[in-house]
């Protein structure tokens, strides 16, 4: 995995929506808070808690909804190292 340093978290207040178009292959990581993800044409719902990631596996629209105040990172899969201690320090400061 590549280091997460230099990747800035996107803050989402509670009940905020963030849409990603044609994001197949992008990895979404919850830096803080809880985020619900749904993708076009997919019956699954994905809930990410802090430190959890999900790789979008569909083209079309993905909708991310902050269940409570959250911060997320969206980057190409493999660019985010949730267990990396250096990244954790940066993410803690963003939370």
SULDA-V794079 format. One record per residue. N is the residue number from 1. RES is the residue in three letters. PHI is phi as a letter, one per 30 degrees, with the letter a starting at -180 (NA if undefined). D_LAST is the distance of its C-alpha to the last C-alpha in Angstrom with 1 decimal. Layout:
n/res/phi/d_last
N/RES/PHI/D_LAST
N/RES/PHI/D_LAST
This chain:
n/res/phi/d_last
1/UNK/NA/22.3
2/UNK/d/21.3
3/UNK/d/18.4
4/UNK/d/15.0
5/UNK/d/15.0
6/UNK/j/15.6
7/UNK/c/14.0
8/UNK/c/11.5
9/UNK/d/8.9
10/UNK/c/10.3
11/UNK/d/8.6
12/UNK/b/10.8
13/UNK/d/11.6
14/UNK/e/13.5
15/UNK/i/16.7
16/UNK/d/16.1
17/UNK/c/18.0
18/UNK/b/17.7
19/UNK/c/20.9
20/UNK/b/21.8
21/UNK/c/25.6
22/UNK/h/27.4
23/UNK/c/24.3
24/UNK/e/26.3
25/UNK/j/25.0
26/UNK/d/21.4
27/UNK/c/18.7
28/UNK/c/15.7
29/UNK/b/12.8
30/UNK/d/10.1
31/UNK/d/6.9
32/UNK/a/5.5
33/UNK/i/8.2
34/UNK/b/11.8
35/UNK/b/13.8
36/UNK/c/17.6
37/UNK/b/19.5
38/UNK/b/23.3
39/UNK/b/25.5
40/UNK/e/28.9
41/UNK/i/31.8
42/UNK/b/29.8
43/UNK/d/30.3
44/UNK/d/27.2
45/UNK/c/24.0
46/UNK/c/21.0
47/UNK/c/18.0
48/UNK/c/14.9
49/UNK/c/12.7
50/UNK/e/9.7
51/UNK/i/11.3
52/UNK/c/14.3
53/UNK/b/16.0
54/UNK/b/19.0
55/UNK/c/21.5
56/UNK/d/23.1
57/UNK/b/26.8
58/UNK/b/28.5
59/UNK/d/29.5
60/UNK/j/29.2
61/UNK/d/26.3
62/UNK/c/23.2
63/UNK/c/21.3
64/UNK/c/17.7
65/UNK/b/16.9
66/UNK/d/13.7
67/UNK/d/15.0
68/UNK/b/12.3
69/UNK/e/9.3
70/UNK/b/7.6
71/UNK/b/6.7
72/UNK/b/9.7
73/UNK/b/11.7
74/UNK/b/15.5
75/UNK/a/18.0
76/UNK/e/21.4
77/UNK/e/21.7
78/UNK/j/21.5
79/UNK/d/19.3
80/UNK/c/16.1
81/UNK/c/16.4
82/UNK/e/13.9
83/UNK/d/15.9
84/UNK/d/16.1
85/UNK/d/15.1
86/UNK/d/14.7
87/UNK/d/12.3
88/UNK/d/10.3
89/UNK/d/10.1
90/UNK/d/8.9
91/UNK/d/6.2
92/UNK/d/5.2
93/UNK/d/5.6
94/UNK/d/3.8
95/UNK/d/0.0
